[in-house]
């Protein structure tokens, strides 16, 4: 007993160590472990990483496996079904039934008459000879007995059997196989829809980070320029050519610009954190973005030129994954109607079973499993287990169900009609989205062009104001106003730039080309 207890503790310890090692090798978050080496990411690389590691996408792909398992489950219904069962029953109180015992008597009862030996028979017996006596019976009048309660069977009973069945024909099963395949296709399309959503989210987060990074670099140049101007103004003030108020005004501008620079840096950190989240990347993993905004703006300009030239081909609604999903749902609705109609068809199965039934007054005797070759000490057969077997066909023909299937089919037809109505609604929605996103893209590009011109003008005005102030022909207030206008023009430009990039992503999604554009 003590050795067995020690063995149990050893097994438990080994199991715990094995589980501990397994947990140590698997990150608790389920995501790749972060490294100190920065990860270089283009937009396409960020999208590819997200498509492989985004947890929501991984969960969606699990639904594909669930659909595959569902197909296997439906297919298994057409394979042979084999079941093995066994039971032991203690009939501690046997049920009794009334039996007409008189039916087994064969008529009136008779009694054996006394034997009488003749003198010749007695003499023969005395001489050692055999004497044959002929019995005689006296017939008695039949006595009617009432039914008697008799218990059948023994206290302990056992049963062991194997049953097998094979579906030969079932209309619903054949349609179920087709519907399962369509259902599997639907799960794949739903995954594609999730991938498009992830592509959209990663693209916008990536562009947001690029814009914030470009703006921070521009703010750094602004701070450097104003620092230089402030230093020059301080030196000029020491020489007595400018007032202390001019120095203070520039100092205020520099301080505000540095605060804006700090806020922009925090905005970049937030944008990078959002990008990592959309990618499914560990927040501790440093990244380096390799794409530039110029290429994205050029692509957007090319898209506008194509739209303005009218060279766009006729739109195919099937390019939108939502439309393709709706088509699959329509196919499922059609198969559902056919499946409900198949309820009127008969079903045919082949069935077979084989087993053994035993009984005995005692449990120990029942467990001896005495077969046909078993004999008691007296030589008589004492078999207590008996085999049985059967096979055949099972046909089920639906006759009348109170019009249940009729109304069930009507429900399926109405569901199909609802799906068909959804095509009109979806087409109108897609048309509206394409028009809206196309208009938004064109307007955003126009705004960007104007903001770029304003930025160039504001930059030139700030440059001229600085030169005039340094030459002594301009005022300090003029320089500060020009710098304020320049920062506002820069903010407007980068805001318009981000709007263009977002509008381009939205337009590609509305046109059903977002996934193709990124591959």
C-alpha positions as CSV (number, residue, x, y, z in Angstrom):
1,X,0.0,0.0,0.0
2,X,2.8,2.4,0.9
3,X,4.7,1.6,-2.4
4,X,1.5,2.2,-4.4
5,X,1.1,5.6,-2.7
6,X,4.7,6.6,-3.5
7,X,4.2,5.6,-7.1
8,X,1.0,7.8,-7.3
9,X,2.9,10.8,-5.9
10,X,5.7,10.2,-8.4
11,X,3.3,10.1,-11.4
12,X,1.6,13.3,-10.2
13,X,4.9,15.1,-9.8
14,X,6.0,14.1,-13.3
15,X,2.7,15.2,-14.7
16,X,3.0,18.6,-13.0
17,X,6.5,19.1,-14.2
18,X,5.5,18.3,-17.8
19,X,2.6,20.7,-17.6
20,X,4.8,23.4,-16.1
21,X,7.3,23.0,-19.0
22,X,4.5,23.2,-21.5
23,X,3.2,26.4,-20.0
24,X,6.7,27.8,-19.9
25,X,7.1,27.2,-23.6
26,X,3.8,28.7,-24.6
27,X,3.2,32.5,-24.3
28,X,0.2,33.2,-22.2
29,X,-1.1,35.7,-24.8
30,X,-0.9,33.2,-27.7
31,X,1.0,35.8,-29.8
32,X,4.6,35.7,-31.0
33,X,7.1,36.7,-28.4
34,X,8.5,40.3,-28.8
35,X,12.2,40.8,-29.6
36,X,14.5,43.8,-29.0
37,X,15.3,44.0,-32.8
38,X,13.0,46.5,-34.6
39,X,10.7,44.9,-37.1
40,X,10.8,46.6,-40.6
41,X,7.3,46.8,-42.0
42,X,6.0,48.0,-45.3
43,X,2.3,48.4,-45.6
44,X,2.0,45.0,-47.4
45,X,4.2,43.3,-44.7
46,X,2.0,44.8,-42.0
47,X,-1.1,43.5,-43.7
48,X,0.4,40.0,-44.3
49,X,1.4,39.8,-40.6
50,X,-2.0,40.8,-39.5
51,X,-3.7,38.2,-41.8
52,X,-1.6,35.5,-40.1
53,X,-1.5,36.6,-36.5
54,X,-4.7,38.7,-35.8
55,X,-6.5,36.8,-33.1
56,X,-10.0,37.6,-34.4
57,X,-9.0,36.2,-37.8
58,X,-7.6,33.1,-36.2
59,X,-10.9,32.6,-34.4
60,X,-12.7,33.1,-37.7
61,X,-10.5,30.4,-39.4
62,X,-11.5,28.1,-36.6
63,X,-15.0,28.4,-37.8
64,X,-13.8,27.0,-41.1
65,X,-12.5,23.9,-39.3
66,X,-15.8,23.7,-37.5
67,X,-17.6,23.8,-40.8
68,X,-15.3,21.0,-42.1
69,X,-16.1,19.0,-39.1
70,X,-19.8,19.6,-39.6
71,X,-19.4,18.2,-43.2
72,X,-17.8,15.1,-41.8
73,X,-20.6,14.7,-39.2
74,X,-23.3,14.8,-41.9
75,X,-21.3,12.4,-44.1
76,X,-21.0,10.0,-41.2
77,X,-24.8,9.5,-41.1
78,X,-24.5,7.6,-44.4
79,X,-21.9,5.2,-43.1
80,X,-22.7,1.9,-41.3
81,X,-23.8,2.5,-37.7
82,X,-22.7,-0.2,-35.2
83,X,-23.6,-0.2,-31.5
84,X,-22.8,-2.7,-28.8
85,X,-24.8,-2.9,-25.6
86,X,-24.9,-5.0,-22.5
87,X,-26.9,-5.1,-19.3
88,X,-27.3,-7.1,-16.0
89,X,-30.7,-6.9,-14.2
90,X,-31.6,-8.0,-10.7
91,X,-35.3,-9.0,-10.7
92,X,-35.5,-9.0,-7.0
93,X,-39.3,-9.2,-7.3
94,X,-40.4,-11.1,-10.4
95,X,-43.6,-10.0,-12.0
96,X,-46.3,-12.7,-12.0
97,X,-49.0,-13.4,-14.7
98,X,-52.3,-15.3,-14.4
99,X,-52.1,-18.6,-16.4
100,X,-55.0,-21.0,-17.1
101,X,-53.3,-24.2,-15.9
102,X,-56.3,-26.2,-16.9
103,X,-55.5,-25.7,-20.5
104,X,-52.4,-27.8,-20.0
105,X,-54.2,-30.8,-18.4
106,X,-55.4,-32.6,-21.6
107,X,-58.9,-33.4,-20.2
108,X,-60.2,-35.1,-17.0
109,X,-57.7,-36.5,-14.4
110,X,-57.4,-40.3,-13.7
111,X,-56.1,-42.4,-10.7
112,X,-54.1,-45.6,-10.7
113,X,-56.0,-48.6,-9.5
114,X,-54.5,-51.0,-6.8
115,X,-52.5,-54.0,-8.1
116,X,-53.9,-57.6,-7.5
117,X,-51.6,-60.7,-7.9
118,X,-53.1,-63.9,-9.1
119,X,-51.9,-67.2,-7.6
120,X,-50.0,-68.1,-10.8
121,X,-48.2,-64.7,-10.7
122,X,-47.4,-65.2,-7.0
123,X,-46.0,-68.7,-7.7
124,X,-43.9,-67.4,-10.6
125,X,-42.5,-64.7,-8.3
126,X,-41.6,-67.3,-5.7
127,X,-39.8,-69.2,-8.4
128,X,-37.7,-66.1,-9.2
129,X,-39.5,-65.4,-12.5
130,X,-40.4,-61.8,-13.7
131,X,-44.0,-61.0,-13.7
132,X,-45.5,-58.1,-15.8
133,X,-48.4,-56.2,-14.3
134,X,-50.8,-54.2,-16.4
135,X,-51.9,-51.0,-14.6
136,X,-55.5,-50.0,-14.7
137,X,-56.9,-46.5,-14.2
138,X,-60.1,-45.1,-13.0
139,X,-61.2,-41.9,-14.7
140,X,-62.1,-39.0,-12.4
141,X,-64.4,-36.2,-13.1
142,X,-62.6,-33.1,-14.4
143,X,-62.2,-30.3,-11.8
144,X,-62.1,-26.8,-13.2
145,X,-59.1,-24.8,-11.7
146,X,-59.0,-21.0,-11.7
147,X,-56.1,-19.2,-13.4
148,X,-53.0,-19.4,-11.3
149,X,-50.4,-16.6,-10.8
150,X,-47.1,-17.8,-12.1
151,X,-43.7,-15.9,-12.3
152,X,-41.7,-16.4,-15.5
153,X,-38.0,-16.0,-15.7
154,X,-35.3,-16.0,-13.0
155,X,-34.0,-13.3,-10.6
156,X,-30.8,-12.5,-12.5
157,X,-30.9,-11.7,-16.2
158,X,-28.2,-10.5,-18.7
159,X,-28.1,-9.2,-22.2
160,X,-25.3,-8.6,-24.6
161,X,-26.0,-7.6,-28.2
162,X,-24.6,-5.8,-31.3
163,X,-26.8,-3.8,-33.7
164,X,-25.8,-2.5,-37.1
165,X,-27.7,-0.4,-39.6
166,X,-26.9,1.0,-43.0
167,X,-28.8,3.8,-44.7
168,X,-29.9,2.7,-48.2
169,X,-32.0,5.7,-49.3
170,X,-32.7,9.0,-47.7
171,X,-33.4,12.1,-49.8
172,X,-32.6,14.5,-46.9
173,X,-29.2,13.0,-46.5
174,X,-28.2,13.6,-50.1
175,X,-29.3,17.2,-49.9
176,X,-27.6,17.6,-46.6
177,X,-24.3,16.7,-48.1
178,X,-24.7,19.4,-50.7
179,X,-25.8,21.9,-48.1
180,X,-22.8,21.1,-45.9
181,X,-20.4,21.9,-48.8
182,X,-22.2,25.2,-49.4
183,X,-22.0,25.9,-45.6
184,X,-18.3,25.2,-45.7
185,X,-17.9,27.6,-48.6
186,X,-19.9,30.2,-46.6
187,X,-17.4,30.0,-43.7
188,X,-14.5,30.5,-46.1
189,X,-16.2,33.7,-47.5
190,X,-16.9,35.0,-44.0
191,X,-13.2,34.6,-43.3
192,X,-12.4,36.6,-46.5
193,X,-14.8,39.3,-45.3
194,X,-12.9,39.4,-42.0
195,X,-9.6,39.6,-43.8
196,X,-10.8,42.6,-45.8
197,X,-11.9,44.3,-42.6
198,X,-8.5,43.7,-41.1
199,X,-6.8,45.0,-44.2
200,X,-8.8,48.2,-44.0
201,X,-8.0,48.7,-40.3
202,X,-4.2,48.0,-40.7
203,X,-4.0,50.3,-43.8
204,X,-5.6,53.2,-42.0
205,X,-3.5,52.7,-38.9
206,X,-0.3,52.5,-41.0
207,X,-1.2,55.7,-42.9
208,X,-2.0,57.4,-39.6
209,X,1.4,56.6,-38.3
210,X,3.1,57.7,-41.5
211,X,1.3,61.1,-41.4
212,X,2.1,61.6,-37.7
213,X,5.8,60.8,-38.4
214,X,6.0,63.2,-41.3
215,X,4.4,65.9,-39.2
216,X,6.7,65.3,-36.3
217,X,9.7,65.7,-38.6
218,X,8.3,69.0,-40.0
219,X,7.7,70.2,-36.4
220,X,11.3,69.4,-35.6
221,X,12.5,71.6,-38.5
222,X,10.1,74.3,-37.3
223,X,11.6,74.2,-33.8
224,X,15.1,74.3,-35.2
225,X,14.3,77.3,-37.4
226,X,12.6,79.2,-34.6
227,X,15.4,78.4,-32.2
228,X,17.8,79.9,-34.6
229,X,15.7,83.0,-35.0
230,X,15.3,83.3,-31.2
231,X,19.0,83.1,-30.7
232,X,19.6,85.7,-33.4
233,X,17.0,88.0,-31.8
234,X,18.5,87.6,-28.4
235,X,21.9,88.6,-29.8
236,X,20.3,91.6,-31.5
237,X,18.6,92.5,-28.3
238,X,21.9,92.5,-26.4
239,X,23.2,95.0,-29.0
240,X,20.1,97.2,-28.4
241,X,18.5,96.9,-31.8
242,X,15.3,95.1,-30.7
243,X,13.0,95.2,-27.7
244,X,12.7,92.7,-25.0
245,X,9.1,92.2,-26.1
246,X,10.3,90.8,-29.4
247,X,12.4,88.3,-27.6
248,X,9.6,87.3,-25.3
249,X,7.2,86.8,-28.2
250,X,9.5,84.5,-30.0
251,X,10.2,82.6,-26.8
252,X,6.5,82.0,-26.4
253,X,6.3,80.7,-30.0
254,X,9.2,78.4,-29.4
255,X,7.7,77.1,-26.2
256,X,4.3,76.5,-27.8
257,X,6.0,74.7,-30.7
258,X,8.0,72.4,-28.4
259,X,4.8,71.5,-26.6
260,X,3.2,70.8,-29.9
261,X,6.2,68.7,-30.8
262,X,5.9,66.7,-27.6
263,X,2.2,66.1,-28.3
264,X,3.0,64.9,-31.8
265,X,5.5,62.5,-30.4
266,X,2.9,61.0,-28.1
267,X,0.5,60.9,-31.1
268,X,3.0,58.8,-33.0
269,X,3.4,56.4,-30.0
270,X,-0.4,56.1,-29.9
271,X,-0.6,55.5,-33.7
272,X,2.1,52.9,-33.5
273,X,0.3,51.2,-30.6
274,X,-2.9,51.2,-32.6
275,X,-1.1,49.7,-35.6
276,X,0.4,46.9,-33.5
277,X,-3.1,46.2,-32.1
278,X,-4.6,46.0,-35.5
279,X,-1.8,43.7,-36.6
280,X,-2.0,41.5,-33.6
281,X,1.6,42.4,-32.7
282,X,3.0,42.5,-29.2
283,X,3.1,46.1,-27.9
284,X,6.6,45.6,-26.7
285,X,7.9,44.8,-30.2
286,X,9.6,47.9,-31.8
287,X,8.8,48.5,-35.4
288,X,10.1,50.6,-38.3
289,X,7.8,51.7,-41.1
290,X,9.6,51.6,-44.5
291,X,6.8,53.0,-46.8
292,X,6.6,56.7,-47.6
293,X,3.6,58.9,-48.1
294,X,4.6,60.0,-51.6
295,X,3.8,56.6,-53.2
296,X,0.3,56.4,-51.6
297,X,-0.5,60.0,-52.7
298,X,0.6,59.2,-56.3
299,X,-1.6,56.1,-56.3
300,X,-4.6,58.2,-55.1
301,X,-3.9,60.8,-57.8
302,X,-3.8,58.0,-60.4
303,X,-7.1,56.7,-59.2
304,X,-8.7,60.1,-59.5
305,X,-7.3,60.5,-63.1
306,X,-8.8,57.1,-64.0
307,X,-12.1,58.1,-62.5
308,X,-12.2,61.4,-64.3
309,X,-11.2,59.8,-67.7
310,X,-14.2,57.5,-67.4
311,X,-12.1,54.5,-68.2
312,X,-13.7,52.4,-65.3
313,X,-15.2,49.1,-66.5
314,X,-18.7,48.1,-65.6
315,X,-18.8,47.2,-61.9
316,X,-19.3,43.6,-61.0
317,X,-21.2,43.2,-57.7
318,X,-19.6,39.8,-57.1
319,X,-16.3,41.7,-56.4
320,X,-17.8,42.6,-53.1
321,X,-17.5,39.8,-50.6
322,X,-20.8,40.8,-49.0
323,X,-22.6,40.1,-52.3
324,X,-20.8,36.7,-52.6
325,X,-21.8,35.8,-49.1
326,X,-25.4,36.7,-49.9
327,X,-25.3,34.4,-53.0
328,X,-24.1,31.6,-50.8
329,X,-26.9,32.2,-48.4
330,X,-29.3,32.1,-51.3
331,X,-27.9,28.7,-52.3
332,X,-28.4,27.4,-48.8
333,X,-32.0,28.7,-48.8
334,X,-32.7,26.8,-52.0
335,X,-31.2,23.6,-50.7
336,X,-33.2,24.0,-47.5
337,X,-36.5,24.1,-49.5
338,X,-35.4,21.0,-51.4
339,X,-34.5,19.3,-48.1
340,X,-38.0,20.1,-46.7
341,X,-39.6,18.6,-49.8
342,X,-37.5,15.5,-49.4
343,X,-39.5,14.8,-46.2
344,X,-42.2,13.4,-48.5
345,X,-39.9,10.7,-49.7
346,X,-39.6,7.3,-48.0
347,X,-36.5,6.2,-46.2
348,X,-35.0,2.7,-46.4
349,X,-32.4,1.2,-44.0
350,X,-30.8,-2.2,-43.7
351,X,-30.7,-3.5,-40.1
352,X,-29.1,-6.4,-38.3
353,X,-28.5,-7.5,-34.8
354,X,-26.9,-10.4,-32.9
355,X,-26.5,-11.1,-29.2
356,X,-27.0,-13.3,-26.2
357,X,-29.6,-13.4,-23.4
358,X,-29.0,-15.2,-20.1
359,X,-30.7,-15.8,-16.8
360,X,-30.0,-17.6,-13.5
361,X,-31.3,-17.6,-10.0
362,X,-27.9,-16.2,-8.7
363,X,-25.6,-13.6,-10.0
364,X,-22.6,-15.9,-9.8
365,X,-24.4,-18.5,-11.9
366,X,-25.3,-15.8,-14.5
367,X,-21.6,-14.8,-14.7
368,X,-20.5,-18.4,-15.5
369,X,-21.8,-17.9,-19.0
370,X,-22.9,-21.5,-19.5
371,X,-23.3,-22.2,-23.2
372,X,-25.0,-25.1,-25.1
373,X,-22.2,-27.6,-24.2
374,X,-22.5,-27.1,-20.5
375,X,-23.8,-30.0,-18.5
376,X,-24.5,-30.4,-14.8
377,X,-23.1,-33.2,-12.5
378,X,-26.1,-35.3,-13.3
379,X,-25.3,-35.1,-17.0
380,X,-28.3,-32.9,-17.9
381,X,-27.7,-29.7,-20.0
382,X,-27.8,-26.6,-17.8
383,X,-27.3,-23.9,-20.4
384,X,-28.2,-20.4,-19.1
385,X,-27.1,-18.1,-22.0
386,X,-28.8,-18.3,-25.4
387,X,-27.9,-16.5,-28.7
388,X,-30.2,-14.7,-31.1
389,X,-29.8,-12.9,-34.4
390,X,-31.8,-11.1,-37.0
391,X,-31.5,-9.0,-40.1
392,X,-33.9,-7.2,-42.4
393,X,-35.0,-4.0,-44.1
394,X,-36.7,-1.1,-42.5
395,X,-38.9,1.1,-44.7
396,X,-40.6,4.3,-43.5
397,X,-43.2,5.9,-45.7
398,X,-44.6,9.3,-44.6
399,X,-48.4,9.3,-45.1
400,X,-50.0,12.2,-43.3
401,X,-48.5,14.7,-40.8
402,X,-51.3,17.2,-40.6
403,X,-49.8,19.4,-43.3
404,X,-46.7,20.1,-41.2
405,X,-44.3,19.7,-44.1
406,X,-46.5,21.8,-46.3
407,X,-46.3,24.8,-44.0
408,X,-42.6,24.1,-43.3
409,X,-41.9,24.3,-47.1
410,X,-43.9,27.6,-47.2
411,X,-41.6,29.0,-44.5
412,X,-38.6,28.0,-46.5
413,X,-39.9,29.7,-49.6
414,X,-40.5,32.9,-47.7
415,X,-37.0,32.8,-46.3
416,X,-35.7,32.4,-49.9
417,X,-37.8,35.4,-50.9
418,X,-36.3,37.5,-48.1
419,X,-32.8,36.6,-49.3
420,X,-33.7,37.6,-52.9
421,X,-35.0,40.9,-51.6
422,X,-31.7,41.4,-49.9
423,X,-29.9,41.5,-53.3
424,X,-31.7,44.6,-54.3
425,X,-31.0,46.3,-51.0
426,X,-27.3,45.3,-51.1
427,X,-26.9,46.5,-54.7
428,X,-28.4,49.9,-53.9
429,X,-26.2,50.1,-50.8
430,X,-23.1,49.2,-52.8
431,X,-24.0,51.8,-55.5
432,X,-24.4,54.4,-52.8
433,X,-21.1,53.5,-51.2
434,X,-19.2,53.6,-54.5
435,X,-20.7,57.1,-55.3
436,X,-19.9,58.4,-51.8
437,X,-16.4,57.1,-51.6
438,X,-15.6,58.2,-55.2
439,X,-16.9,61.7,-54.4
440,X,-15.0,61.8,-51.1
441,X,-11.8,60.7,-52.7
442,X,-12.0,63.4,-55.4
443,X,-12.9,66.1,-52.9
444,X,-10.1,65.0,-50.6
445,X,-7.6,65.2,-53.4
446,X,-8.9,68.7,-54.3
447,X,-8.6,69.8,-50.7
448,X,-5.1,68.3,-50.5
449,X,-4.0,70.2,-53.6
450,X,-5.3,73.5,-52.2
451,X,-3.7,72.8,-48.8
452,X,-0.4,72.0,-50.5
453,X,-0.6,75.4,-52.3
454,X,-1.5,77.1,-49.0
455,X,1.4,75.4,-47.3
456,X,3.8,76.6,-50.0
457,X,2.5,80.1,-49.7
458,X,2.7,80.1,-45.9
459,X,6.2,78.7,-46.1
460,X,7.3,81.5,-48.4
461,X,5.6,84.2,-46.3
462,X,7.3,82.9,-43.2
463,X,10.7,82.9,-45.1
464,X,10.2,86.5,-46.3
465,X,9.0,87.7,-42.9
466,X,12.1,86.3,-41.3
467,X,14.4,87.9,-43.8
468,X,12.6,91.3,-43.4
469,X,12.9,91.0,-39.6
470,X,16.6,90.1,-39.8
471,X,17.2,93.0,-42.2
472,X,15.4,95.4,-39.9
473,X,12.6,96.3,-42.3
474,X,10.0,94.0,-40.7
475,X,8.4,93.6,-37.3
476,X,8.6,90.8,-34.9
477,X,4.9,90.6,-34.8
478,X,4.9,89.9,-38.5
479,X,7.3,87.0,-38.1
480,X,5.1,85.5,-35.3
481,X,2.0,85.8,-37.4
482,X,3.6,84.2,-40.3
483,X,4.9,81.3,-38.2
484,X,1.4,80.8,-36.7
485,X,-0.1,80.7,-40.2
486,X,2.6,78.3,-41.3
487,X,1.9,75.9,-38.5
488,X,-1.9,76.1,-39.2
489,X,-1.2,75.4,-42.9
490,X,1.0,72.5,-42.0
491,X,-1.7,71.0,-39.8
492,X,-4.3,71.5,-42.5
493,X,-2.1,69.9,-45.1
494,X,-1.4,66.8,-43.1
495,X,-5.0,66.5,-42.0
496,X,-6.0,66.7,-45.7
497,X,-3.3,64.1,-46.6
498,X,-4.6,61.6,-44.1
499,X,-8.2,62.2,-45.4
500,X,-7.0,61.3,-48.9
501,X,-5.3,58.1,-47.7
502,X,-8.4,57.1,-45.8
503,X,-10.7,58.0,-48.7
504,X,-8.6,55.8,-51.0
505,X,-8.9,52.8,-48.6
506,X,-12.6,53.4,-48.4
507,X,-13.0,53.6,-52.1
508,X,-11.0,50.4,-52.7
509,X,-13.2,48.6,-50.2
510,X,-16.4,49.9,-51.8
511,X,-15.1,48.8,-55.2
512,X,-14.3,45.4,-53.9
513,X,-10.6,45.8,-54.8
514,X,-9.1,46.4,-51.4
515,X,-7.7,42.9,-51.0
516,X,-6.6,42.7,-54.6
517,X,-4.9,46.1,-54.3
518,X,-2.8,44.8,-51.4
519,X,-1.6,41.6,-53.0
